[in-house]
Amino acid sequence: MGSIRRRLGRALRIGALLASLIGSFAVGAPVAEGQDQRVDYLVRLLQTSDQFRVRAQAAISLGRVEASAPVITALTTALRDEHPAVRTASASSLERLADPSALEALQPLKRDRDPAVRRAATAAVRTLERIARTAPREDPTPSTGTALYYVGIGNPGAQGNAANAATLQRAKEILARLARELEGVEVAPDGESNAAAQRVIQRRNLTGYYLDSSVVSLGDAGGGTRAVVSVILNTYPGRDMRAILQGSATVPGATGPAAQEQALEGALRGALRRLPQAMAASRR
């Protein structure tokens, strides 16, 4: 019996140590050393670790990073984890990330057999429904021609400290406006659930796509301002990657917020220049 207790105690200490290491890896390393690598590491732990404490800590840590399609997908998948601690942590992180697209996956957990999971899921659903109700609604009417493509716009990310939250929100607004200018594109309402998107796509026989984007760099460049961006074309609502579009632009002889916004718009416009061809090729 003493041997069993010692082994159990050792396993618990190992689990605690691993959880501590995950937490420090997620929030303690300099951002410039690679946010993407940390996210990939945490997602891999959440998906593959055979210790529920490690998976739960990974889910908690993912709730502290920038919301993105890979993060939301990993957490919504973990809502089906066999251990209630992992399901609870995933639901709480999804609430923290404030992405209403997770609502559909969270709804069944309000009836989970574990009371802690039910409480976390109910709180998350309540929060995300409020966000979905109060989020600005985009006009879904296409600006030109007949709609062929139904395009959702994700929350942009940034590599390192390339852009702050306000700049990323502005990048999302610019991306939505530029996408709406394209022939045959209808921009989906912000915060739309996967189920709602699927109903629109099926009823109107459209092809769904989703644009994730990242500000790779944004700042001074030889007395001017340069922006480099990456736009990922995914299916919608499934979000399988189809193409990566890159763009860059320089505003010579000018710096500051106005020049940054101008460079950012130019870079996004450059990335979207190939979007119609990429959508058409994927649709075939």
BELGIFEN-V77486 format. One record per pair of residues at least 12 apart in sequence whose ideal C-beta (glycine too) atoms are under 10 Angstrom apart, sorted by the first residue. I is the first residue (numbers start at 1). J is the second residue. D is the distance in whole Angstrom. If there is no record, write none. Layout:
i & j & d
I & J & D
I & J & D
//
This chain:
i & j & d
11 & 51 & 8
11 & 53 & 10
12 & 53 & 8
14 & 51 & 8
14 & 53 & 9
14 & 54 & 10
15 & 49 & 10
15 & 51 & 5
15 & 52 & 8
15 & 53 & 4
15 & 54 & 7
15 & 56 & 10
15 & 57 & 9
16 & 53 & 7
16 & 57 & 9
17 & 53 & 10
17 & 54 & 10
18 & 45 & 9
18 & 49 & 8
18 & 51 & 7
18 & 53 & 7
18 & 54 & 5
18 & 57 & 8
18 & 58 & 10
19 & 51 & 9
19 & 53 & 5
19 & 54 & 6
19 & 55 & 10
19 & 56 & 8
19 & 57 & 4
19 & 58 & 9
19 & 60 & 9
19 & 61 & 9
20 & 57 & 8
21 & 54 & 9
21 & 57 & 9
22 & 38 & 10
22 & 41 & 8
22 & 42 & 7
22 & 45 & 6
22 & 46 & 10
22 & 49 & 9
22 & 53 & 10
22 & 54 & 7
22 & 55 & 10
22 & 56 & 10
22 & 57 & 5
22 & 58 & 6
22 & 60 & 9
22 & 61 & 6
23 & 42 & 10
23 & 57 & 6
23 & 58 & 9
23 & 60 & 8
23 & 61 & 6
23 & 64 & 9
24 & 61 & 10
25 & 37 & 10
25 & 38 & 6
25 & 41 & 7
25 & 42 & 8
25 & 45 & 9
25 & 58 & 10
25 & 61 & 8
26 & 38 & 6
26 & 39 & 9
26 & 41 & 8
26 & 42 & 6
26 & 45 & 10
26 & 57 & 9
26 & 58 & 8
26 & 60 & 9
26 & 61 & 4
26 & 62 & 8
26 & 63 & 10
26 & 64 & 6
26 & 65 & 7
27 & 61 & 7
27 & 64 & 6
27 & 65 & 9
30 & 160 & 9
30 & 161 & 9
31 & 158 & 9
31 & 159 & 9
31 & 160 & 5
31 & 161 & 6
31 & 162 & 10
32 & 159 & 9
32 & 160 & 5
32 & 161 & 7
32 & 162 & 10
33 & 160 & 8
34 & 159 & 9
34 & 160 & 8
35 & 65 & 7
35 & 66 & 7
35 & 68 & 10
35 & 157 & 8
35 & 158 & 8
35 & 159 & 7
35 & 160 & 7
35 & 161 & 9
35 & 214 & 10
36 & 65 & 10
36 & 68 & 9
36 & 70 & 9
36 & 157 & 9
36 & 159 & 7
36 & 160 & 10
36 & 214 & 9
38 & 61 & 8
38 & 62 & 10
38 & 65 & 7
39 & 61 & 9
39 & 62 & 7
39 & 65 & 6
39 & 66 & 8
39 & 68 & 7
39 & 70 & 7
39 & 71 & 6
39 & 74 & 9
39 & 157 & 9
40 & 70 & 8
40 & 74 & 10
41 & 58 & 9
41 & 61 & 9
42 & 57 & 9
42 & 58 & 5
42 & 59 & 8
42 & 60 & 9
42 & 61 & 5
42 & 62 & 5
42 & 64 & 10
42 & 65 & 8
42 & 71 & 8
42 & 74 & 8
43 & 58 & 8
43 & 59 & 10
43 & 62 & 7
43 & 70 & 6
43 & 71 & 7
43 & 73 & 9
43 & 74 & 4
43 & 75 & 9
43 & 77 & 10
43 & 78 & 10
44 & 58 & 8
44 & 74 & 9
45 & 57 & 8
45 & 58 & 4
45 & 59 & 9
45 & 61 & 9
45 & 62 & 9
45 & 74 & 10
46 & 58 & 4
46 & 59 & 6
46 & 60 & 10
46 & 61 & 9
46 & 62 & 7
46 & 71 & 10
46 & 74 & 6
46 & 75 & 8
46 & 77 & 8
46 & 78 & 6
46 & 81 & 8
46 & 86 & 8
46 & 89 & 9
46 & 90 & 8
46 & 93 & 10
47 & 74 & 7
47 & 77 & 7
47 & 78 & 8
47 & 81 & 10
49 & 86 & 10
51 & 83 & 10
52 & 81 & 8
52 & 82 & 8
52 & 83 & 4
52 & 84 & 9
52 & 85 & 6
52 & 86 & 6
52 & 89 & 10
53 & 83 & 9
53 & 85 & 7
53 & 86 & 9
54 & 86 & 9
55 & 78 & 7
55 & 81 & 6
55 & 82 & 10
55 & 83 & 7
55 & 85 & 8
55 & 86 & 5
55 & 87 & 10
55 & 89 & 8
55 & 90 & 9
56 & 78 & 9
56 & 81 & 9
56 & 83 & 7
56 & 84 & 9
56 & 85 & 4
56 & 86 & 5
56 & 87 & 9
56 & 88 & 8
56 & 89 & 4
56 & 90 & 8
57 & 85 & 9
57 & 86 & 9
57 & 89 & 8
58 & 74 & 9
58 & 75 & 10
58 & 78 & 8
58 & 86 & 9
58 & 89 & 8
58 & 90 & 10
58 & 93 & 10
59 & 74 & 8
59 & 75 & 6
59 & 78 & 6
59 & 79 & 9
59 & 81 & 8
59 & 85 & 9
59 & 86 & 6
59 & 87 & 9
59 & 88 & 9
59 & 89 & 4
59 & 90 & 5
59 & 91 & 9
59 & 92 & 8
59 & 93 & 5
59 & 94 & 9
60 & 85 & 10
60 & 86 & 10
60 & 88 & 10
60 & 89 & 5
60 & 90 & 9
60 & 92 & 7
60 & 93 & 6
60 & 96 & 9
61 & 89 & 9
61 & 93 & 8
62 & 74 & 7
62 & 75 & 6
62 & 78 & 9
62 & 89 & 9
62 & 90 & 8
62 & 93 & 6
62 & 94 & 9
62 & 96 & 9
62 & 97 & 8
63 & 75 & 8
63 & 89 & 8
63 & 90 & 8
63 & 91 & 10
63 & 92 & 7
63 & 93 & 3
63 & 94 & 7
63 & 95 & 8
63 & 96 & 4
63 & 97 & 6
64 & 93 & 8
64 & 96 & 8
64 & 97 & 9
65 & 93 & 9
65 & 97 & 8
65 & 157 & 9
66 & 97 & 9
66 & 155 & 8
66 & 156 & 9
66 & 157 & 5
66 & 158 & 7
66 & 165 & 9
66 & 168 & 8
66 & 214 & 10
67 & 93 & 10
67 & 94 & 9
67 & 96 & 9
67 & 97 & 4
67 & 98 & 7
67 & 99 & 5
67 & 101 & 10
67 & 102 & 10
67 & 154 & 9
67 & 155 & 6
67 & 157 & 8
68 & 97 & 9
68 & 99 & 9
68 & 154 & 7
68 & 155 & 7
68 & 156 & 9
68 & 157 & 5
68 & 212 & 7
68 & 213 & 10
68 & 214 & 8
68 & 232 & 10
69 & 99 & 9
69 & 101 & 9
69 & 154 & 6
69 & 155 & 9
69 & 157 & 10
69 & 210 & 7
69 & 212 & 5
69 & 232 & 8
69 & 234 & 7
69 & 239 & 5
69 & 241 & 9
70 & 157 & 10
70 & 212 & 9
70 & 239 & 9
70 & 241 & 10
71 & 93 & 9
71 & 94 & 9
71 & 97 & 7
71 & 99 & 9
71 & 157 & 9
72 & 93 & 10
72 & 94 & 7
72 & 97 & 7
72 & 99 & 5
72 & 101 & 6
72 & 102 & 6
72 & 105 & 9
72 & 154 & 9
72 & 155 & 10
72 & 239 & 9
73 & 101 & 10
73 & 102 & 9
73 & 105 & 10
73 & 238 & 10
73 & 239 & 7
74 & 90 & 8
74 & 93 & 10
75 & 89 & 9
75 & 90 & 5
75 & 91 & 8
75 & 92 & 10
75 & 93 & 5
75 & 94 & 5
75 & 96 & 10
75 & 97 & 8
75 & 99 & 9
75 & 102 & 7
75 & 105 & 9
75 & 106 & 10
76 & 90 & 8
76 & 91 & 10
76 & 94 & 7
76 & 99 & 10
76 & 101 & 8
76 & 102 & 5
76 & 103 & 10
76 & 104 & 8
76 & 105 & 4
76 & 106 & 8
76 & 194 & 10
77 & 90 & 8
77 & 105 & 8
78 & 90 & 4
78 & 91 & 9
78 & 93 & 9
78 & 94 & 9
78 & 105 & 10
79 & 91 & 6
79 & 94 & 8
79 & 102 & 8
79 & 105 & 5
79 & 106 & 7
79 & 108 & 8
79 & 109 & 6
79 & 112 & 9
79 & 117 & 9
79 & 120 & 10
79 & 121 & 8
79 & 124 & 10
80 & 105 & 9
80 & 108 & 9
80 & 109 & 9
81 & 117 & 10
83 & 114 & 9
83 & 117 & 10
84 & 109 & 10
84 & 112 & 7
84 & 113 & 8
84 & 114 & 4
84 & 115 & 9
84 & 116 & 6
84 & 117 & 5
84 & 118 & 10
84 & 120 & 10
85 & 114 & 9
85 & 116 & 8
85 & 117 & 9
86 & 117 & 9
87 & 109 & 6
87 & 112 & 7
87 & 114 & 7
87 & 116 & 9
87 & 117 & 5
87 & 118 & 10
87 & 120 & 8
87 & 121 & 8
88 & 109 & 9
88 & 112 & 9
88 & 114 & 7
88 & 115 & 10
88 & 116 & 5
88 & 117 & 5
88 & 118 & 9
88 & 119 & 8
88 & 120 & 5
88 & 121 & 8
89 & 116 & 10
89 & 117 & 10
89 & 120 & 8
90 & 102 & 9
90 & 105 & 9
90 & 106 & 9
90 & 109 & 9
90 & 117 & 9
90 & 120 & 8
90 & 121 & 9
90 & 124 & 9
91 & 105 & 9
91 & 106 & 6
91 & 109 & 6
91 & 110 & 10
91 & 112 & 9
91 & 116 & 9
91 & 117 & 7
91 & 118 & 9
91 & 119 & 9
91 & 120 & 4
91 & 121 & 5
91 & 122 & 9
91 & 123 & 8
91 & 124 & 5
91 & 125 & 9
92 & 116 & 10
92 & 119 & 10
92 & 120 & 5
92 & 121 & 9
92 & 123 & 8
92 & 124 & 7
93 & 120 & 9
93 & 124 & 9
94 & 106 & 6
94 & 120 & 9
94 & 121 & 9
94 & 124 & 5
94 & 125 & 10
94 & 127 & 9
94 & 128 & 7
95 & 120 & 8
95 & 121 & 9
95 & 123 & 6
95 & 124 & 4
95 & 125 & 8
95 & 126 & 9
95 & 127 & 5
95 & 128 & 7
95 & 131 & 10
96 & 124 & 9
96 & 127 & 9
97 & 124 & 10
97 & 128 & 9
97 & 155 & 9
98 & 124 & 10
98 & 127 & 7
98 & 128 & 7
98 & 130 & 10
98 & 131 & 6
98 & 132 & 10
98 & 135 & 10
98 & 155 & 9
98 & 191 & 10
99 & 128 & 7
99 & 131 & 8
99 & 132 & 10
99 & 154 & 9
99 & 155 & 7
99 & 191 & 8
100 & 125 & 10
100 & 127 & 9
100 & 128 & 5
100 & 129 & 8
100 & 130 & 9
100 & 131 & 6
100 & 132 & 4
100 & 133 & 9
100 & 135 & 7
100 & 190 & 9
100 & 191 & 4
100 & 192 & 8
100 & 193 & 7
100 & 194 & 10
100 & 196 & 10
101 & 128 & 9
101 & 132 & 9
101 & 152 & 8
101 & 154 & 9
101 & 191 & 8
101 & 192 & 8
101 & 193 & 6
101 & 194 & 6
101 & 196 & 10
101 & 197 & 9
101 & 210 & 9
101 & 237 & 8
101 & 239 & 9
102 & 124 & 7
102 & 125 & 9
102 & 128 & 6
102 & 193 & 9
102 & 194 & 9
103 & 124 & 8
103 & 125 & 6
103 & 127 & 10
103 & 128 & 5
103 & 129 & 7
103 & 131 & 9
103 & 132 & 7
103 & 191 & 9
103 & 193 & 5
103 & 194 & 9
103 & 195 & 9
103 & 196 & 10
104 & 193 & 5
104 & 194 & 5
104 & 195 & 5
104 & 196 & 9
104 & 198 & 10
104 & 237 & 9
105 & 121 & 10
105 & 124 & 10
105 & 193 & 10
105 & 194 & 8
106 & 120 & 9
106 & 121 & 5
106 & 122 & 9
106 & 123 & 10
106 & 124 & 5
106 & 125 & 5
106 & 127 & 10
106 & 128 & 7
106 & 129 & 10
107 & 121 & 8
107 & 122 & 10
107 & 124 & 10
107 & 125 & 6
107 & 193 & 10
107 & 195 & 10
108 & 121 & 8
109 & 121 & 3
109 & 122 & 8
109 & 124 & 8
109 & 125 & 8
110 & 122 & 5
110 & 123 & 10
110 & 124 & 9
110 & 125 & 6
110 & 126 & 10
128 & 191 & 9
128 & 193 & 9
129 & 191 & 10
129 & 193 & 10
131 & 190 & 10
131 & 191 & 7
132 & 189 & 9
132 & 190 & 9
132 & 191 & 4
132 & 192 & 8
132 & 193 & 7
132 & 196 & 10
133 & 191 & 9
134 & 191 & 9
135 & 189 & 8
135 & 190 & 5
135 & 191 & 4
135 & 192 & 9
136 & 173 & 9
136 & 189 & 9
136 & 190 & 6
136 & 191 & 9
137 & 189 & 5
137 & 190 & 7
137 & 191 & 8
137 & 192 & 9
138 & 152 & 10
138 & 153 & 8
138 & 173 & 10
138 & 176 & 6
138 & 177 & 10
138 & 179 & 10
138 & 180 & 8
138 & 186 & 10
138 & 187 & 5
138 & 188 & 7
138 & 189 & 5
138 & 190 & 6
138 & 191 & 10
138 & 192 & 9
139 & 180 & 8
139 & 186 & 10
139 & 187 & 8
139 & 189 & 9
140 & 180 & 9
140 & 186 & 6
140 & 187 & 7
140 & 188 & 7
140 & 189 & 6
140 & 192 & 9
140 & 200 & 8
141 & 180 & 9
141 & 186 & 7
141 & 187 & 9
142 & 180 & 7
142 & 181 & 10
142 & 182 & 9
142 & 183 & 8
142 & 184 & 7
142 & 185 & 6
142 & 186 & 4
142 & 187 & 8
143 & 177 & 10
143 & 179 & 10
143 & 180 & 5
143 & 181 & 6
143 & 182 & 9
143 & 183 & 9
143 & 185 & 8
143 & 186 & 9
143 & 187 & 9
144 & 180 & 9
144 & 181 & 7
144 & 182 & 8
144 & 183 & 5
144 & 184 & 8
144 & 185 & 8
145 & 182 & 9
145 & 183 & 5
145 & 184 & 6
145 & 185 & 9
146 & 183 & 9
146 & 184 & 7
146 & 186 & 9
147 & 183 & 10
147 & 184 & 6
147 & 185 & 7
147 & 186 & 4
147 & 187 & 10
147 & 200 & 10
147 & 204 & 7
147 & 205 & 10
147 & 206 & 6
147 & 207 & 10
148 & 183 & 9
148 & 184 & 4
148 & 185 & 8
148 & 186 & 8
148 & 204 & 10
148 & 205 & 9
148 & 206 & 7
148 & 207 & 6
148 & 276 & 10
148 & 279 & 8
148 & 280 & 9
148 & 283 & 8
149 & 179 & 9
149 & 182 & 8
149 & 183 & 10
149 & 184 & 6
149 & 185 & 5
149 & 186 & 7
149 & 187 & 10
149 & 201 & 10
149 & 206 & 6
149 & 207 & 5
149 & 208 & 8
149 & 209 & 6
149 & 236 & 9
149 & 275 & 9
149 & 276 & 9
149 & 279 & 6
149 & 280 & 9
149 & 282 & 10
149 & 283 & 8
150 & 185 & 8
150 & 186 & 5
150 & 187 & 8
150 & 188 & 6
150 & 192 & 10
150 & 197 & 7
150 & 198 & 10
150 & 200 & 6
150 & 201 & 5
150 & 204 & 8
150 & 206 & 4
150 & 207 & 7
150 & 208 & 5
150 & 209 & 7
150 & 210 & 9
150 & 236 & 7
150 & 237 & 10
151 & 175 & 10
151 & 176 & 9
151 & 179 & 5
151 & 180 & 9
151 & 182 & 9
151 & 184 & 10
151 & 185 & 5
151 & 186 & 7
151 & 187 & 6
151 & 188 & 6
151 & 206 & 9
151 & 207 & 9
151 & 208 & 8
151 & 209 & 5
151 & 210 & 7
151 & 211 & 6
151 & 233 & 9
151 & 236 & 7
151 & 275 & 9
151 & 279 & 8
152 & 176 & 10
152 & 179 & 10
152 & 187 & 8
152 & 188 & 4
152 & 189 & 9
152 & 190 & 9
152 & 191 & 10
152 & 192 & 7
152 & 194 & 9
152 & 197 & 7
152 & 208 & 7
152 & 209 & 7
152 & 210 & 4
152 & 211 & 7
152 & 212 & 9
152 & 234 & 9
152 & 236 & 5
152 & 237 & 8
152 & 239 & 9
153 & 172 & 6
153 & 173 & 9
153 & 175 & 6
153 & 176 & 5
153 & 177 & 10
153 & 178 & 10
153 & 179 & 7
153 & 180 & 10
153 & 187 & 6
153 & 188 & 7
153 & 189 & 10
153 & 190 & 7
153 & 210 & 8
153 & 211 & 5
153 & 212 & 9
153 & 213 & 8
154 & 172 & 8
154 & 175 & 9
154 & 190 & 10
154 & 210 & 6
154 & 211 & 6
154 & 212 & 4
154 & 213 & 7
154 & 214 & 10
154 & 231 & 10
154 & 232 & 9
154 & 234 & 8
154 & 236 & 10
154 & 239 & 9
155 & 168 & 7
155 & 169 & 8
155 & 171 & 9
155 & 172 & 6
155 & 190 & 9
155 & 212 & 8
155 & 213 & 9
156 & 168 & 5
156 & 169 & 8
156 & 170 & 9
156 & 171 & 5
156 & 172 & 5
156 & 174 & 10
156 & 175 & 7
156 & 211 & 9
156 & 212 & 8
156 & 213 & 4
156 & 214 & 6
156 & 215 & 6
156 & 229 & 8
156 & 230 & 10
156 & 231 & 9
156 & 264 & 10
156 & 268 & 9
157 & 171 & 10
157 & 212 & 8
157 & 213 & 7
157 & 214 & 5
157 & 215 & 7
157 & 216 & 10
157 & 230 & 9
158 & 171 & 9
158 & 213 & 10
158 & 214 & 6
158 & 215 & 5
158 & 216 & 8
158 & 217 & 9
158 & 218 & 8
158 & 229 & 10
159 & 214 & 6
159 & 215 & 7
159 & 216 & 5
159 & 217 & 7
159 & 218 & 10
159 & 228 & 9
159 & 230 & 9
160 & 215 & 10
160 & 216 & 9
160 & 217 & 8
161 & 218 & 10
161 & 219 & 10
162 & 214 & 8
162 & 215 & 5
162 & 216 & 6
162 & 217 & 5
162 & 218 & 5
162 & 219 & 8
162 & 227 & 9
162 & 228 & 9
162 & 229 & 9
163 & 214 & 9
163 & 215 & 4
163 & 216 & 10
163 & 217 & 9
163 & 218 & 5
163 & 219 & 9
163 & 227 & 9
163 & 229 & 10
163 & 260 & 9
163 & 264 & 8
164 & 215 & 10
164 & 218 & 10
166 & 257 & 9
167 & 215 & 7
167 & 218 & 7
167 & 227 & 10
167 & 257 & 9
167 & 260 & 7
167 & 261 & 8
167 & 264 & 7
168 & 213 & 9
168 & 214 & 9
168 & 215 & 7
168 & 264 & 10
170 & 257 & 10
170 & 260 & 9
170 & 261 & 6
170 & 264 & 7
170 & 265 & 9
171 & 213 & 7
171 & 214 & 9
171 & 215 & 6
171 & 218 & 9
171 & 227 & 9
171 & 229 & 8
171 & 261 & 9
171 & 264 & 6
171 & 265 & 9
171 & 267 & 9
171 & 268 & 7
172 & 190 & 8
172 & 211 & 9
172 & 213 & 8
172 & 268 & 10
173 & 190 & 10
174 & 213 & 10
174 & 229 & 10
174 & 261 & 8
174 & 264 & 7
174 & 265 & 5
174 & 266 & 10
174 & 267 & 10
174 & 268 & 6
174 & 269 & 8
174 & 272 & 10
175 & 187 & 9
175 & 211 & 6
175 & 212 & 10
175 & 213 & 6
175 & 229 & 9
175 & 231 & 7
175 & 264 & 10
175 & 265 & 9
175 & 268 & 6
175 & 269 & 10
175 & 271 & 9
175 & 272 & 8
176 & 188 & 9
176 & 190 & 8
176 & 211 & 9
177 & 265 & 9
177 & 268 & 9
178 & 211 & 10
178 & 231 & 10
178 & 265 & 8
178 & 268 & 6
178 & 269 & 6
178 & 271 & 9
178 & 272 & 5
178 & 273 & 10
178 & 275 & 9
179 & 209 & 9
179 & 211 & 7
179 & 231 & 10
179 & 268 & 9
179 & 272 & 7
179 & 275 & 7
181 & 269 & 9
181 & 272 & 9
182 & 272 & 7
182 & 273 & 10
182 & 275 & 7
182 & 276 & 6
182 & 279 & 9
183 & 276 & 7
184 & 206 & 9
184 & 207 & 10
184 & 276 & 8
184 & 279 & 8
184 & 280 & 9
185 & 206 & 10
185 & 209 & 9
185 & 272 & 10
185 & 275 & 8
185 & 276 & 8
185 & 279 & 8
186 & 200 & 9
186 & 204 & 9
186 & 206 & 7
187 & 211 & 9
188 & 200 & 7
188 & 201 & 9
188 & 206 & 10
188 & 208 & 8
188 & 209 & 9
188 & 210 & 8
188 & 236 & 7
188 & 237 & 9
192 & 236 & 9
192 & 237 & 9
193 & 237 & 8
194 & 208 & 10
194 & 210 & 10
194 & 236 & 8
194 & 237 & 4
194 & 238 & 8
194 & 239 & 9
195 & 237 & 8
196 & 237 & 9
197 & 210 & 9
197 & 236 & 6
197 & 237 & 5
198 & 236 & 9
198 & 237 & 6
198 & 238 & 9
201 & 236 & 8
201 & 237 & 8
206 & 236 & 10
207 & 235 & 9
207 & 236 & 9
207 & 279 & 7
207 & 280 & 9
207 & 282 & 8
207 & 283 & 5
208 & 234 & 9
208 & 235 & 6
208 & 236 & 3
208 & 237 & 6
208 & 238 & 8
208 & 239 & 10
209 & 233 & 6
209 & 234 & 7
209 & 235 & 6
209 & 236 & 5
209 & 239 & 10
209 & 242 & 8
209 & 243 & 10
209 & 275 & 9
209 & 278 & 9
209 & 279 & 6
209 & 282 & 8
209 & 283 & 9
210 & 232 & 9
210 & 233 & 8
210 & 234 & 4
210 & 235 & 7
210 & 236 & 4
210 & 237 & 7
210 & 238 & 9
210 & 239 & 6
210 & 240 & 10
210 & 241 & 10
210 & 242 & 10
211 & 231 & 6
211 & 232 & 7
211 & 233 & 7
211 & 234 & 7
211 & 236 & 9
211 & 245 & 9
211 & 268 & 10
211 & 271 & 9
211 & 272 & 8
211 & 275 & 8
212 & 230 & 9
212 & 231 & 7
212 & 232 & 4
212 & 233 & 9
212 & 234 & 6
212 & 239 & 8
212 & 241 & 9
212 & 244 & 10
213 & 229 & 6
213 & 230 & 7
213 & 231 & 5
213 & 232 & 7
213 & 245 & 9
213 & 247 & 10
213 & 267 & 10
213 & 268 & 7
213 & 271 & 8
213 & 272 & 10
214 & 228 & 10
214 & 229 & 7
214 & 230 & 5
214 & 231 & 8
214 & 232 & 8
214 & 244 & 10
214 & 246 & 10
215 & 227 & 7
215 & 228 & 8
215 & 229 & 6
215 & 230 & 8
215 & 260 & 10
215 & 264 & 7
215 & 267 & 8
215 & 268 & 9
216 & 228 & 4
216 & 229 & 6
216 & 230 & 6
216 & 246 & 8
216 & 247 & 10
216 & 248 & 8
216 & 267 & 9
217 & 229 & 9
217 & 248 & 9
217 & 267 & 9
218 & 260 & 6
218 & 261 & 10
218 & 263 & 7
218 & 264 & 6
218 & 267 & 8
219 & 255 & 9
219 & 260 & 8
219 & 263 & 9
220 & 255 & 6
220 & 256 & 10
220 & 259 & 9
220 & 260 & 10
221 & 250 & 6
221 & 251 & 9
221 & 252 & 9
221 & 255 & 9
221 & 263 & 9
222 & 250 & 8
222 & 252 & 8
222 & 253 & 9
223 & 252 & 7
223 & 253 & 6
223 & 254 & 9
223 & 255 & 8
224 & 250 & 5
224 & 251 & 5
224 & 252 & 4
224 & 253 & 6
224 & 254 & 6
224 & 255 & 7
224 & 259 & 7
224 & 263 & 8
225 & 249 & 9
225 & 250 & 7
225 & 251 & 5
225 & 252 & 8
225 & 253 & 9
225 & 254 & 6
225 & 255 & 5
225 & 256 & 8
225 & 257 & 10
225 & 258 & 9
225 & 259 & 4
225 & 260 & 6
225 & 261 & 9
225 & 262 & 8
225 & 263 & 5
225 & 264 & 9
225 & 266 & 10
226 & 248 & 7
226 & 249 & 7
226 & 250 & 4
226 & 251 & 8
226 & 252 & 9
226 & 259 & 10
226 & 260 & 10
226 & 263 & 6
226 & 266 & 10
226 & 267 & 8
227 & 247 & 8
227 & 248 & 7
227 & 249 & 6
227 & 250 & 8
227 & 251 & 8
227 & 259 & 10
227 & 260 & 7
227 & 261 & 9
227 & 262 & 9
227 & 263 & 4
227 & 264 & 5
227 & 265 & 8
227 & 266 & 7
227 & 267 & 4
227 & 268 & 8
227 & 270 & 9
228 & 246 & 7
228 & 247 & 8
228 & 248 & 5
228 & 249 & 8
228 & 250 & 10
228 & 263 & 9
228 & 264 & 10
228 & 267 & 6
228 & 270 & 10
228 & 271 & 10
229 & 245 & 9
229 & 246 & 7
229 & 247 & 5
229 & 248 & 7
229 & 249 & 9
229 & 263 & 10
229 & 264 & 7
229 & 265 & 10
229 & 266 & 10
229 & 267 & 4
229 & 268 & 6
229 & 269 & 10
229 & 270 & 8
229 & 271 & 6
229 & 272 & 10
230 & 244 & 6
230 & 245 & 7
230 & 246 & 5
230 & 247 & 8
230 & 248 & 10
230 & 267 & 9
230 & 271 & 7
231 & 243 & 9
231 & 244 & 7
231 & 245 & 4
231 & 246 & 8
231 & 247 & 7
231 & 267 & 9
231 & 268 & 7
231 & 270 & 10
231 & 271 & 4
231 & 272 & 7
231 & 274 & 9
231 & 275 & 7
231 & 278 & 10
232 & 244 & 6
232 & 245 & 8
232 & 271 & 10
233 & 245 & 7
233 & 271 & 10
233 & 272 & 10
233 & 274 & 9
233 & 275 & 7
233 & 278 & 5
233 & 279 & 7
233 & 281 & 10
233 & 282 & 7
234 & 282 & 10
235 & 282 & 8
240 & 282 & 10
242 & 278 & 7
242 & 279 & 8
242 & 281 & 8
242 & 282 & 4
242 & 283 & 10
243 & 274 & 8
243 & 275 & 8
243 & 277 & 9
243 & 278 & 4
243 & 279 & 8
243 & 281 & 8
243 & 282 & 7
244 & 271 & 9
244 & 278 & 9
245 & 268 & 10
245 & 270 & 9
245 & 271 & 4
245 & 272 & 7
245 & 273 & 8
245 & 274 & 5
245 & 275 & 6
245 & 277 & 10
245 & 278 & 7
246 & 267 & 9
246 & 270 & 8
246 & 271 & 6
246 & 274 & 9
247 & 264 & 10
247 & 266 & 8
247 & 267 & 4
247 & 268 & 6
247 & 269 & 7
247 & 270 & 3
247 & 271 & 3
247 & 272 & 7
247 & 273 & 7
247 & 274 & 9
248 & 263 & 9
248 & 266 & 8
248 & 267 & 5
248 & 270 & 6
248 & 271 & 9
249 & 262 & 8
249 & 263 & 5
249 & 264 & 8
249 & 265 & 8
249 & 266 & 3
249 & 267 & 4
249 & 268 & 8
249 & 269 & 8
249 & 270 & 6
249 & 271 & 10
250 & 262 & 10
250 & 263 & 6
250 & 266 & 8
250 & 267 & 9
251 & 263 & 5
251 & 264 & 10
251 & 265 & 10
251 & 266 & 7
//
